[in-house]
Amino acid sequence: MVIRAARGVGWREADLLVLDFEATSAEPRSARPLSVGWVGIGDGRVRAAECGYAVVRHVDPVPAGALAVHGLTPDVVAAGRPPEEVRGELGALLAGRVLVAHHAPLEVALLKGWGLRPDAVLDTLALLRRLDERAGRPRADVTLAGAARRFDVPAARAHHAFGDAWTTALLLLGLVGDLEAERGGVSLDDLLRLGRG
């Protein structure tokens, strides 16, 4: 697969897909997807027509700890879309795009469990940590909610796959805006290097 924009170009020329899963656990090796939200970014802005959300059908018991975090009840996930249908949609959406996630190992593991392998991954948590290090800022809250507060990003509903994907997209745009103000221009290569998890 070829990323829709060559890596040597400005980041605004790249097609990005921000993705967030809610899952049975936060452990990438054992987690199973319960819901997924996505937000497309192109030309340096959110593309509303490329946003979506799906509950993934899951018939096994939902662990109580996961239920307390994301609130997806057994009846909701039992009525979700078939996993293979959601997998097919995500596969088409990811083709040639850069995957963006806040703390990407879970998203990458869940995609791999479905046989999907992103061409490139940009982790906003890693990006934020590297920018903090470069600026000499003390260690700060890099959770999605904490980062949103720090950068005045209006956070959507936390621990909801679409809400977290939306917040991550806005956080990325804010972080890249700061980088552009500092450097005058930002390439996709810059972002992938800085945001490598």
Salt bridges, closest charged atoms under 4 A:
ASP15 OD2 - ARG4 NH1 3.45
ASP15 OD1 - ARG47 NH1 3.01
ASP43 OD2 - ARG47 NH2 3.39
GLU50 OE2 - ARG47 NH1 3.50
GLU50 OE1 - ARG97 NH2 2.39
GLU85 OE2 - ARG81 NE 2.65
GLU89 OE1 - ARG81 NH2 2.63
ASP132 OD1 - ARG137 NE 2.65
ASP132 OD1 - ARG150 NH2 2.70
ASP141 OD2 - ARG149 NH2 3.27
GLU180 OE1 - ARG12 NH2 2.83
GLU182 OE2 - ARG134 NH2 2.95
ASP190 OD2 - ARG183 NH1 3.80
ASP190 OD1 - ARG193 NH2 3.17
